Amino acid sequence: MAQKVSIDISRRNGDTGFRGAESCPACKQLLSTEELEANYKVCPHCNYHFRISAAERVAQLADRGTWNEIAASLRSADPLHFFDLRPYPDRLEEAEYDTGLPEAMIAGTCRIHKMDTVLAVMDFGFMGGSMGSVVGEKFWRAVDTAIETRYPLVVVCASGGARMQEGIISLLQMAKTTCAVEILGEAAVPFVSVLTDPTTGGVMASFATLADVVIAEPRSLLCFSGPRVIEQTIKEKLPADFGRAEKNLDHGQIDMIVPRPELKDRLVQVLGMLEGGVACAIEPLWEEEKSSPGRRGAFAEALDRIKALANPSRRSSKR
Amino acid sequence: MTELKRLPTLPGVHLRDEIAKISHRLIELNHDRRLDKAVWDRVELARHPERPYTLDYIHHMFPGFIELRGDRCFADDPAIVGGLAAYMGRTIMVIGHQKGRDLAARTRRNFGMPRPEGYRKAQRLMNLANKFGIPVLTLIDTAGAYPGVAAEERGQAAAISQSLLCMARLDVPTVAVIIGEGGSGGALALALADRVIMLENAIYSVISPESCAAILWKDAEEAHLAAQTLRLTSANLSELGAVDAVLPEPRGGAHRDHAAASSIIKQALEDNLRELEAMHPQARKRQRLEKFRQMGVWSEGGLTLF
């Protein structure tokens, strides 16, 4: 987790101007933290996407000052009194200490380019982004909020799968989140998932692949069974591109691959079209909005009109 | 220990690792790490080669069974069988994992480990049942969905998630019976049902004890301990609220008497269907979704960080 270390350094040594540096795991280029953060934690030389924390993801996607966390007080219990080499509560405590997060998912409402959205983000740093009771319940509450407000739901996934330490209960979170997706679908609220490196196992085999539109980050590992499990089964070495986003796109498993710097724009385009049910040429409008911060962009206006047409109850929206 | 945790330290000095070490040692000393042999016996019974499989139950329970094959996309997966059966004067859709009895059958059926085609066939059959108001019975018995490159390329994850969504959506009554091994997502894909019932000696788990031991204990030899820790027996699962009912098996286990085991399942099916069919389809679906919503254990008193 080298990137986390550099964040800490930047925080602690903010006065001295030293912000740290790290080398890209793919092309070995040394990158300064400023350079990396300015480029959304993507290597400017080889386009390697560093794994980022849930907080960084929210900061990249949500408009400044619009994030309102929901279900923040949920904490894992230890229903199985699970004890392997260490007790489960110990692992939870350590994960909280390491990530600063209480669980592997944070959820909230926010605006993405001025568009109201329910956003849930998983953090691979917290016990491998594994799904236990709290992740399942947070997902359900995010869905509830999306239905209540009629804001679309965006879930950014990063997970090794179900959390073994909660045994069968974590397996049943796959069923639980699927039921939530069904309820969201009945309400016809748009749901977009963003699959990031890595999304595997029980998360991949439940809500991650049930979204209306599935977006992936470049080179992310997306599969049900991980490469090591398959290698052990077939007793062969797998090619390096096994299960990568590009392969998944070729095999028809995802809708698109979007580089991280373009993700925010692309999300709003997709959500706007899903909500409005209207296809329009929006790229040029985007440019206009980005170039004139502070002023409401033409696209946002257009989007409001589309939304008002699609759902009259929203006309009195609180903007 | 609590005092130790509260001990003030200089900035940058952490006692955390030391505390972890000590508490680990303490728990090791206190924790009852004796193996309960009965748990592993259950695992072996659930995997017993003579244990009745889906087709055995179908043979004993439904004399008129018409197998329907193929997913209409790519192939027919013999690791999942399904079809229409005559049952108490009406029709029922039966879908289940099928392991093989001898080596040839095992190879053909891929040891009961389905590929995406299997889950897509299951969905096709469930949707067919839904169209004609036919109740669905699923019989679960798999080590897990097959981990292979081709299966991944054809969307193993999506096949499972769509199977789950299909079951969440059905208007007809659904009963799932875990008859042997309930292995992870590959088993759950057929188990999102109005009633989830488990045979006494069946197991149902998020991961196989062997894999769990390899990951958490870094030693596959610890599978017995992992099995105990995962709490995968019918008694454990019933206690955790993960299954709705547990069915007793014939003395010595289902493998001793296939016919008796079948009639026990048949009776349970009848009882559950009678209850489920008395409900309005929409109420039944709500109840199903609400049941799975309740799955999970958490506390809600944590500090808010943001």
Boltz contact constraints between the chains, C-beta under 6 A:
constraints:
  - contact:
      token1: [A, 69]
      token2: [B, 306]
      max_distance: 6.0
  - contact:
      token1: [A, 72]
      token2: [B, 304]
      max_distance: 6.0
  - contact:
      token1: [A, 73]
      token2: [B, 300]
      max_distance: 6.0
  - contact:
      token1: [A, 73]
      token2: [B, 302]
      max_distance: 6.0
  - contact:
      token1: [A, 73]
      token2: [B, 304]
      max_distance: 6.0
  - contact:
      token1: [A, 74]
      token2: [B, 298]
      max_distance: 6.0
  - contact:
      token1: [A, 74]
      token2: [B, 300]
      max_distance: 6.0
  - contact:
      token1: [A, 75]
      token2: [B, 299]
      max_distance: 6.0
  - contact:
      token1: [A, 75]
      token2: [B, 302]
      max_distance: 6.0
  - contact:
      token1: [A, 77]
      token2: [B, 297]
      max_distance: 6.0
  - contact:
      token1: [A, 77]
      token2: [B, 298]
      max_distance: 6.0
  - contact:
      token1: [A, 77]
      token2: [B, 299]
      max_distance: 6.0
  - contact:
      token1: [A, 79]
      token2: [B, 297]
      max_distance: 6.0
  - contact:
      token1: [A, 80]
      token2: [B, 231]
      max_distance: 6.0
  - contact:
      token1: [A, 84]
      token2: [B, 216]
      max_distance: 6.0
  - contact:
      token1: [A, 84]
      token2: [B, 217]
      max_distance: 6.0
  - contact:
      token1: [A, 86]
      token2: [B, 24]
      max_distance: 6.0
  - contact:
      token1: [A, 87]
      token2: [B, 27]
      max_distance: 6.0
  - contact:
      token1: [A, 102]
      token2: [B, 302]
      max_distance: 6.0
  - contact:
      token1: [A, 133]
      token2: [B, 296]
      max_distance: 6.0
  - contact:
      token1: [A, 133]
      token2: [B, 297]
      max_distance: 6.0
  - contact:
      token1: [A, 133]
      token2: [B, 298]
      max_distance: 6.0
  - contact:
      token1: [A, 134]
      token2: [B, 298]
      max_distance: 6.0
  - contact:
      token1: [A, 136]
      token2: [B, 296]
      max_distance: 6.0
  - contact:
      token1: [A, 137]
      token2: [B, 296]
      max_distance: 6.0
  - contact:
      token1: [A, 137]
      token2: [B, 298]
      max_distance: 6.0
  - contact:
      token1: [A, 162]
      token2: [B, 206]
      max_distance: 6.0
  - contact:
      token1: [A, 164]
      token2: [B, 206]
      max_distance: 6.0
  - contact:
      token1: [A, 164]
      token2: [B, 207]
      max_distance: 6.0
  - contact:
      token1: [A, 164]
      token2: [B, 212]
      max_distance: 6.0
  - contact:
      token1: [A, 167]
      token2: [B, 206]
      max_distance: 6.0
  - contact:
      token1: [A, 167]
      token2: [B, 230]
      max_distance: 6.0
  - contact:
      token1: [A, 167]
      token2: [B, 231]
      max_distance: 6.0
  - contact:
      token1: [A, 168]
      token2: [B, 204]
      max_distance: 6.0
  - contact:
      token1: [A, 168]
      token2: [B, 206]
      max_distance: 6.0
  - contact:
      token1: [A, 168]
      token2: [B, 237]
      max_distance: 6.0
  - contact:
      token1: [A, 168]
      token2: [B, 242]
      max_distance: 6.0
  - contact:
      token1: [A, 170]
      token2: [B, 206]
      max_distance: 6.0
  - contact:
      token1: [A, 171]
      token2: [B, 188]
      max_distance: 6.0
  - contact:
      token1: [A, 171]
      token2: [B, 206]
      max_distance: 6.0
  - contact:
      token1: [A, 172]
      token2: [B, 295]
      max_distance: 6.0
  - contact:
      token1: [A, 174]
      token2: [B, 188]
      max_distance: 6.0
  - contact:
      token1: [A, 175]
      token2: [B, 192]
      max_distance: 6.0
  - contact:
      token1: [A, 175]
      token2: [B, 292]
      max_distance: 6.0
  - contact:
      token1: [A, 176]
      token2: [B, 292]
      max_distance: 6.0
  - contact:
      token1: [A, 176]
      token2: [B, 295]
      max_distance: 6.0
  - contact:
      token1: [A, 178]
      token2: [B, 164]
      max_distance: 6.0
  - contact:
      token1: [A, 178]
      token2: [B, 165]
      max_distance: 6.0
  - contact:
      token1: [A, 178]
      token2: [B, 168]
      max_distance: 6.0
  - contact:
      token1: [A, 179]
      token2: [B, 168]
      max_distance: 6.0
  - contact:
      token1: [A, 179]
      token2: [B, 289]
      max_distance: 6.0
  - contact:
      token1: [A, 179]
      token2: [B, 292]
      max_distance: 6.0
  - contact:
      token1: [A, 182]
      token2: [B, 168]
      max_distance: 6.0
  - contact:
      token1: [A, 182]
      token2: [B, 169]
      max_distance: 6.0
  - contact:
      token1: [A, 202]
      token2: [B, 185]
      max_distance: 6.0
  - contact:
      token1: [A, 204]
      token2: [B, 157]
      max_distance: 6.0
  - contact:
      token1: [A, 205]
      token2: [B, 157]
      max_distance: 6.0
  - contact:
      token1: [A, 205]
      token2: [B, 160]
      max_distance: 6.0
  - contact:
      token1: [A, 205]
      token2: [B, 161]
      max_distance: 6.0
  - contact:
      token1: [A, 205]
      token2: [B, 185]
      max_distance: 6.0
  - contact:
      token1: [A, 206]
      token2: [B, 161]
      max_distance: 6.0
  - contact:
      token1: [A, 209]
      token2: [B, 157]
      max_distance: 6.0
  - contact:
      token1: [A, 209]
      token2: [B, 158]
      max_distance: 6.0
  - contact:
      token1: [A, 209]
      token2: [B, 161]
      max_distance: 6.0
  - contact:
      token1: [A, 210]
      token2: [B, 161]
      max_distance: 6.0
  - contact:
      token1: [A, 210]
      token2: [B, 165]
      max_distance: 6.0
  - contact:
      token1: [A, 223]
      token2: [B, 152]
      max_distance: 6.0
  - contact:
      token1: [A, 224]
      token2: [B, 156]
      max_distance: 6.0
  - contact:
      token1: [A, 224]
      token2: [B, 157]
      max_distance: 6.0
  - contact:
      token1: [A, 225]
      token2: [B, 147]
      max_distance: 6.0
  - contact:
      token1: [A, 229]
      token2: [B, 147]
      max_distance: 6.0
  - contact:
      token1: [A, 230]
      token2: [B, 147]
      max_distance: 6.0
  - contact:
      token1: [A, 233]
      token2: [B, 147]
      max_distance: 6.0
  - contact:
      token1: [A, 251]
      token2: [B, 153]
      max_distance: 6.0
  - contact:
      token1: [A, 253]
      token2: [B, 155]
      max_distance: 6.0
